[in-house]
Amino acid sequence: MHVLDVHSRSDDGKVLAGKYCQSCHVQPLPEHLDKPTWVAKVFPIMRKYLGLDQLPQRETLPHDLAAFYPTFPAMSEDEWFAVAQWYIDNAPSVLPQPAPVKVEGITERFESIPIVRDVQMPMTTLVKFDVVRKNLIIGDGMGNALFVTDLAGKAISRIALSGPPSCVEVRPDAWYVTDMGRLLPHDSAIGSLLQVTWVRDSPMISILIDSLRRPVHVVVADMNADGRNDYLICEYGNLIGRFGWYEISSNGKKKYHSLAPVPGAIRAVLRDINGDGKLDIIVQMAQAREGLFAYMNKGKGRYVAKELLVLPPSFGSSSFEFADANGDGIDDIVVTTGDNGDYDTPPLKPYHGVYVFTARKDGSFRQEFFQHLDGAYGAKIRDFDGNGTKDMLSFSYFPRLDRGDYDLLRYDSGVMTSSVTSWRVANAEIGRWLVSDVADVDGDGDDDMLIGNVSIGPGTVPEETTRTWMNNGVVALYLRNTTK
């Protein structure tokens, strides 16, 4: 009889988990985390979100934040116990770890040039190649500024901002810059979209849109075919955020068009994914319901939402791009998962790494490739060596630190082929890489890469490593392709 009761409790827990754990995201499975993480990290937070435990000093929070912590329980203690017990019973004691990717040493494909600047500590929140002027654009999240430098890192100009820059879109008429307002995650509406115009190499700054919640990306485009620029902005926020676009009339009046009134929008692109001649919106979300979502263009500024890929919340979506990874002439979706900043000592997750999803005739996407990389934060697939097959540069912000050989920056020649070869990249260990850009910056016909060092962040890092990342002044690495 006792055994039957236990099984009944377990079955109840599974059913209840399906009911309560999908209200704002895909239901996580027990095997996504180990038992200690469920018990010590996840459960205490979830009890507050479910109103089972009251948040201390909840009454001091703004109303919109306090709403995340209800004063009345959403479920009974018996139901909670059943759910928690189901996760504990079915979670592994330790997450399984895939074998390390075999690497052949240091690649000669790239000359790795450190970009060094006199900074308090490197906090590079954006990097961008200006291929017209053959310069680098580097965002300083600690000094609240944009630096324009030559390829050796020598400053050409400095653009002072109110907060940390997160994105710059370089257009012929101006630069469009998102200012997060504050570096660490927050919900305050103190961010802004700035317009930078140049008068004889001197920057002139104006605020286009203010009161944004931690904006991290902008796309400038004519969203409603009225002949004027509109601004598609990812307001990542923290607990509160939103995704949508702003139009500004000729008299300066602003109108907001909401697409997703939730936090977590990382990056958006415009792309015709159904072949009807209209540009659709694709956005990556990393909070709440995590994954890739399309907003199908119905004309005249009207969009209809469509899920492309949905991921469990523990995956930690960190970047995406469209690229023809398998060389069939059709662009695939390249996604990295690796955000592991929720806890000081997070588990190493076997599902962190680089995914390639290929398009199917019915408009869905199917996973065709996965390569493990702890804490993956970006991947660029190009024909870097010019031999007709695709290669990949991938990098980590939350690397594995217990093997001695930090897997921070990897080059795969012939990715997604039977002859793939993996390499390390010189100087990878001198920074903690968060942001990147790819372009033929030196004009020699092959693609180069720029990656930015955010030297401090969540997680436990050995003191010697932290000192290196913080004190060496390396704000970025310029990976000059040596193919040509």
C-alpha positions, 0 to 999 in steps of 0.5 A: 500500500505504501508503494502505491501511495508513493507512485500515486504521489509521483504521478500527481507531481508530474501532472501538476508540474505540467499544469503549473510549470508552463504558465510562463515558459516551456515546462522544464524536465527533471533531467535538465538540472541536478538534484542539488540545483533543484532543491537549493536554487530553483525551488526557493525562487519558485515558491516566491513566484507561486506565493507559497513564501512571501518575498521580504519587503515586497511592499517596498517594490513598485507595483509592477514588480510586486505583481510577480510575487503574489500574496496568496498561494497559487497552489496548495502545500500538498500540491507543491510537495508532489511537484517538488518530489517528482523533480527530486525523484527523477533528477540526476544527482549530477548532470552527465557530461559529454566528452570534450571536443578533440582539438588539434592545437592552435589554428594558423587561420587567424592572427589574434591581435589584442586590442588594448586600452587604458580602462579601469577594467574591460567591460566591452558591451558591443563590438562592431566593424565599420567597414566603410571607414575601416575602423572598430567601434567598441562599447565601454560598459564601465565608462559609458562610452563608444570608442572609435579606434583604428585596427590597432586599437588607437582611439580616433574619437570617443562618444560619451553616453549616459549609460552602457551602450549595447548595440549600434546600427551604422547607417549612411545618415547616422548611427543608432545606439541603444543605451541600457541606462545601467550595466547590471540587470534592472527594470528601470525605464532609464534606457534610450535610443540615440542618434549619432550624426557626424559633422567633420568627424565630430559626433553630434548626439540626440535622443530619439526615444527615452524611457526604455527598459534596458534596451539591448538591440535596435533595427532601423527600418520602414516597418509600415511602408510610409517612407520613414524610419521606424525603430524595432527595439529589444527592451530586455529589461529583467522581470519587466520588458517588452518587444515592439517598434516605434514610429515617429511622425514628421512632427516628432510624435511617437507611437508604439506598436507592441509585439511581445509585452514580456522581458528577454528580447535579445536580438531581432532581424528582418527577413522574408521567411515565407517567400511572400516578398514581405520582411518578417520579424524574427526575435530571440527571447531569453526570459519567460518563454525562451526561443525564437519567434517570428512575426509574419508581415501582413502589410501596412504595419500588421504582424502575426506571431508564430513560434519557430523554436521554443526551449526550456528555461534552463538552456540559456539562449544567448545568440542566433543568426541565419547562415547556410551551415550545411551548404545547400543554398538555404539559410539555416538558424544557428542558435547558441545556448550558454547563459549560466548566470543564475547562480554563483556555482551553476551546474555544467550543462550538457545541452549548452553549445551550438545548434543548427536548425534546418528549414523544412517544407512546412515552415518548421525547423529541425535540429541537424547539428549540435556541438557542446560548448560550456557557456556558449555565447556566440557562433559565426558560420562562414567559409572562413578558409575559402575552400567551399565548405563552411567553418565556425568560430564559437566562443564562451562567456561561462567556460568550464574552468576545472580542466586547466584548458579553458574552452573560450574560443574554438575554430571548426574547419569544415563544420557539419562535414565528416572531415571537421577539425577543431582548433583553439585560437591564440590568445583566447584565454586573455578575456571572457568573451560576450559580444562579436561581429564578423566582416571583411574589415581589412578588405582582402576578401575574407571574413575577420572577427572581432570579439569583446571582453566583459572581464567580470560577471556571474559565476565562480572564477579563480582569482588569478584568472579574474585578475588577468581578465580585469587588469590586462586592458584587453577590451577585444580581440581582432581575429584577422583572417590569414587566408588572403 
